[in-house]
Amino acid sequence: MKTIPISKPMPILIACLIAVLACFSMTPPTAYGESTGEALTIGVPTNRIPMFYEDPKTGEVKGIGVDLMRAAAEEAGYAVSFKIVNEKTLKQALDNKQYDVVMPFGSALRSASGKQSIVSDNLMQTPFTLVTEENHGNGLPPINKLRIGMLQSLGAVSETVLQLYPGVKITLYKDMLESMQALRSGEVDALLHNSYVWSYILQKPAYSDLTVQSDAVFSMDFRAGALDTPDGRKIIERLNRGISKLSEDRRHEIISSYTSRQMYEYDFSDYIHRYGSICLLCTVIIVVLAAAFWVFHKKSDSID
């Protein structure tokens, strides 16, 4: 049987073809869902555990909102980083060019300077609920006649509340401690925040007498926002592609990873508040025993 001789250039040609194919197979795709390394800076607040907070050990920004947006941004091909907003409100943060995107927003609104914004598709629904003192929960007036306390960082949310419930009086406070003092003093009838944040805050022993009202006041979308510019629209459109790839199971898994575990860490005042009566009782017992021993010892000395 005759064999067909293979010319010497053929093995070289085959080897070159294999090398070219290997190069193509190693080239990373640039379609959405694969990180292109393009940086995206997202401004977020950090006073909303477990939605957004700064890890005291590492300084890293974490939370439900961080993980949801990171997953969506990575699906969109971004290398995302989160930066703490220094502004008092998110409307002011929209005007800061340090951030490509700011979150969270329930809907598009104008920035502090009056510029129109654009928001992404919704990542999740966040129910906002009222918290009252136990003895006041049943006697609350209608919502549109309530005096409600909120944090200054929720200024944008307060505008939505005013639109939904004309007549409600809202007072903004700089932090949770100040708002709690207002509730205790009767300055406001109730405090308003999202239910995920309440699930964390009310783990503090000093707040054990506060009650979350069972019916949600309203639910708000959880979106990212940017100024309505060509660049802003481009970013939001790209993020929307990433958001659309997040399944409901994936979103639920991220939310549950925070809500299903104990996140609140006791400080010294918490231990005193929770175990103070036990510590006082133990101290009294020790003092009584010490006094009894001292009396017994004195009597023994006098007999001798």
Salt bridges, closest charged atoms under 4 A:
GLU38 OE1 - ARG238 NH1 2.72
ASP55 OD2 - LYS62 NZ 2.82
ASP67 OD1 - ARG70 NH1 3.64
GLU133 OE1 - HIS136 ND1 3.51
GLU133 OE2 - ARG184 NH1 3.36
GLU159 OE2 - LYS91 NZ 2.76
ASP189 OD1 - ARG147 NH2 2.85
ASP209 OD2 - ARG184 NH1 2.60
ASP221 OD2 - ARG223 NH2 2.65
ASP228 OD1 - ARG233 NH1 2.70
GLU237 OE2 - ARG241 NH2 3.60
ASP270 OD1 - LYS204 NZ 2.90
ASP301 OD2 - HIS297 NE2 3.39
